[in-house]
Amino acid sequence: MASCTHGNGRALCFECFRAGMERTRARRAAWTQRELPLEPPTASRKRPLSQQELAHRRHLLEHLVQTAAKGA
């Protein structure tokens, strides 16, 4: 856990706590981005996606767009 740089002893002030939370959130987001399969399909994909798989991906993308539009 981060230590407070404002001389409050062992307690964290809100500013230091929030800065630590933002760093953690940014680190998690960066790690998540590394895991997304955004590269073009490789030779390992031997078959095209089924209609069910395509519908599922469209549904997930629609959910992400709606969530982003709400500002969550």
PyMOL commands that set and color helices and strands:
alter all, ss='L'
color gray80, all
select helices_A, chain A and resi 14-35+51-70
alter helices_A, ss='H'
color red, helices_A
deselect
rebuild
show_as cartoon
